């Protein structure tokens, strides 16, 4: 699984503008698509436990009504104009996404469903998606080939976080840009 800050970097690098249709077709626990949901709704990833943060106990803030402040902020949030999709072939992944989105209180913003890679073109029209953004785990060459075939049809842009030794051997996707992302002691590549 991917940490939230790495997923946030992946989101920012994708150029997401809060009004786009985005798919994570290899969702595991939903970390990537949940970052998109938090960003698109202006909802902090810590909004559910703000009262546990140490700064609320500082003398400087003892007269501050944080509950009212959070309530007012949530009223001013912009509406979510993006459409966010998370799919996987594994029901365990989808259950994890649903649980994590419920914990984060953003389950209304996500469309979660079981879908094998080879059937994505049945769910989405040609160029319907603005972005496919994902952190795929170990995938066979056949799945990669089918993914690129499907993605080329349904999406305008593909952004992936892959291992350093990732090679793109297909007729549908050429790496135009890449960036190295250091995650702890390891390195990954963002390719698009």
C-alpha positions as CSV (number, residue, x, y, z in Angstrom):
1,X,0.0,0.0,0.0
2,X,1.0,3.6,-0.5
3,X,1.2,6.3,2.2
4,X,-1.1,9.3,1.8
5,X,1.7,11.8,1.2
6,X,3.0,9.8,-1.7
7,X,-0.5,9.5,-3.1
8,X,-0.9,13.3,-2.7
9,X,2.3,13.8,-4.7
10,X,1.0,11.5,-7.4
11,X,-2.2,13.5,-7.5
12,X,-0.5,16.9,-7.7
13,X,1.9,15.6,-10.5
14,X,-1.2,14.4,-12.5
15,X,-2.4,18.0,-12.8
16,X,-5.8,17.2,-11.3
17,X,-8.0,20.4,-11.2
18,X,-11.0,19.2,-9.1
19,X,-13.4,19.1,-12.1
20,X,-12.1,15.9,-13.8
21,X,-13.2,12.3,-14.1
22,X,-10.5,10.1,-12.5
23,X,-10.1,6.4,-12.3
24,X,-7.8,4.3,-10.2
25,X,-8.2,0.9,-11.8
26,X,-5.7,-0.9,-9.6
27,X,-7.0,0.4,-6.3
28,X,-5.9,-1.5,-3.2
29,X,-7.0,0.2,-0.1
30,X,-8.1,3.4,-1.9
31,X,-5.2,5.6,-0.8
32,X,-4.7,7.2,-4.2
33,X,-8.4,7.9,-5.0
34,X,-9.0,9.0,-1.4
35,X,-6.4,11.7,-1.8
36,X,-8.3,13.0,-4.9
37,X,-11.5,13.0,-2.9
38,X,-10.0,14.9,0.0
39,X,-8.5,17.5,-2.4
40,X,-11.6,17.9,-4.5
41,X,-13.8,18.6,-1.5
42,X,-11.3,20.7,0.4
43,X,-11.6,18.3,3.3
44,X,-8.6,17.8,5.5
45,X,-7.5,14.2,5.9
46,X,-7.5,14.9,9.7
47,X,-11.0,16.6,9.8
48,X,-12.5,13.7,11.7
49,X,-10.0,13.9,14.7
50,X,-9.1,17.6,14.9
51,X,-9.9,17.7,18.6
52,X,-7.0,15.2,19.3
53,X,-4.4,17.7,17.9
54,X,-2.2,19.3,20.5
55,X,-2.6,22.8,19.3
56,X,-6.2,23.0,20.5
57,X,-4.9,22.7,24.1
58,X,-2.5,25.8,23.8
59,X,-3.3,28.7,26.1
60,X,-3.4,31.0,23.1
61,X,-6.4,29.1,21.7
62,X,-8.3,28.3,24.9
63,X,-11.1,30.7,24.0
64,X,-11.4,29.5,20.4
65,X,-14.5,27.5,19.5
66,X,-12.9,25.0,17.1
67,X,-16.1,23.1,16.7
68,X,-17.9,26.2,15.3
69,X,-14.8,27.0,13.2
70,X,-14.8,23.6,11.6
71,X,-18.6,23.7,11.1
72,X,-18.3,27.1,9.3
73,X,-15.4,25.9,7.2
74,X,-17.4,22.8,6.1
75,X,-20.3,25.0,5.0
76,X,-17.9,27.0,2.8
77,X,-16.5,24.0,1.1
78,X,-16.8,24.0,-2.7
79,X,-19.0,21.3,-4.1
80,X,-17.2,18.3,-5.6
81,X,-17.5,18.6,-9.4
82,X,-15.1,15.8,-10.1
83,X,-16.2,12.2,-10.6
84,X,-13.9,9.7,-8.9
85,X,-13.8,6.0,-9.6
86,X,-12.0,3.1,-7.9
87,X,-12.1,-0.3,-9.4
88,X,-10.4,-3.6,-8.7
89,X,-10.9,-7.3,-9.6
90,X,-10.6,-8.2,-5.9
91,X,-13.6,-7.7,-3.6
92,X,-11.2,-7.4,-0.6
93,X,-9.7,-4.3,-2.2
94,X,-13.1,-2.8,-2.7
95,X,-14.2,-3.5,0.9
96,X,-11.0,-1.8,2.1
97,X,-11.8,1.3,-0.1
98,X,-15.3,1.4,1.2
99,X,-14.2,1.1,4.9
100,X,-11.5,3.7,4.4
101,X,-13.8,6.2,2.7
102,X,-16.3,5.8,5.4
103,X,-13.7,6.4,8.1
104,X,-12.6,9.5,6.2
105,X,-16.2,10.6,5.8
106,X,-15.9,10.9,2.0
107,X,-17.7,7.8,0.9
108,X,-20.3,9.8,-1.0
109,X,-17.7,11.3,-3.3
110,X,-16.5,7.9,-4.7
111,X,-17.8,5.4,-7.2
112,X,-16.4,2.0,-6.1
113,X,-17.0,-1.1,-8.1
114,X,-15.6,-4.5,-9.2
115,X,-14.3,-4.4,-12.7
116,X,-11.6,-6.5,-14.5
117,X,-9.2,-4.5,-16.6
118,X,-10.4,-6.1,-19.8
119,X,-13.9,-4.7,-19.3
120,X,-13.2,-1.1,-18.6
121,X,-14.3,-0.1,-22.0
122,X,-17.8,-1.4,-21.1
123,X,-18.0,1.0,-18.1
124,X,-16.5,4.1,-19.8
125,X,-17.0,5.6,-23.2
126,X,-14.1,6.7,-25.5
127,X,-12.1,9.5,-23.9
128,X,-14.6,9.8,-21.1
129,X,-12.0,9.9,-18.4
130,X,-9.7,12.8,-17.9
131,X,-7.2,10.9,-15.9
132,X,-6.2,7.4,-14.9
133,X,-4.0,7.6,-11.9
134,X,-2.8,4.5,-10.1
135,X,-0.1,2.7,-8.1
136,X,-0.3,-0.8,-9.6
137,X,1.3,-3.6,-7.7
138,X,2.9,-6.6,-9.3
139,X,1.1,-7.1,-12.6
140,X,1.7,-9.7,-15.4
141,X,2.7,-8.6,-18.9
142,X,-0.7,-9.6,-20.2
143,X,-2.5,-7.5,-17.7
144,X,-0.2,-4.5,-18.5
145,X,-0.9,-5.0,-22.2
146,X,-4.7,-5.1,-21.7
147,X,-4.6,-2.2,-19.3
148,X,-2.8,0.1,-21.8
149,X,-5.2,-1.1,-24.6
150,X,-8.2,-0.2,-22.4
151,X,-6.7,3.0,-21.0
152,X,-5.8,4.4,-24.4
153,X,-9.5,4.1,-25.4
154,X,-11.2,5.5,-22.2
155,X,-8.7,8.1,-20.9
156,X,-7.1,11.3,-22.1
157,X,-4.1,10.9,-19.7
158,X,-2.4,8.1,-17.7
159,X,-0.2,8.8,-14.7
160,X,1.3,5.8,-12.9
161,X,3.6,5.3,-10.0
162,X,5.8,2.3,-10.9
163,X,9.0,0.6,-9.9
164,X,12.3,1.9,-11.1
165,X,12.7,-1.1,-13.5
166,X,9.3,-0.6,-15.1
167,X,9.5,-0.9,-18.9
168,X,6.7,0.2,-21.2
169,X,6.4,-2.4,-24.0
170,X,3.2,-1.7,-25.8
171,X,1.7,0.1,-28.8
172,X,-0.6,2.3,-26.8
173,X,1.4,4.2,-24.2
174,X,4.7,6.0,-24.5
175,X,6.3,7.6,-21.5
176,X,6.5,11.4,-22.3
177,X,7.6,12.5,-18.9
178,X,8.8,10.9,-15.7
179,X,9.9,11.9,-12.2
180,X,11.7,10.0,-9.4
181,X,9.8,9.8,-6.1
182,X,11.8,8.7,-3.0
183,X,9.6,6.8,-0.6
184,X,11.7,6.0,2.5
185,X,14.8,4.2,1.3
186,X,13.2,3.1,-2.0
187,X,12.6,5.0,-5.2
188,X,9.7,4.8,-7.6
189,X,9.0,6.5,-10.9
190,X,6.0,8.7,-11.7
191,X,5.4,8.2,-15.5
192,X,2.9,9.9,-17.8
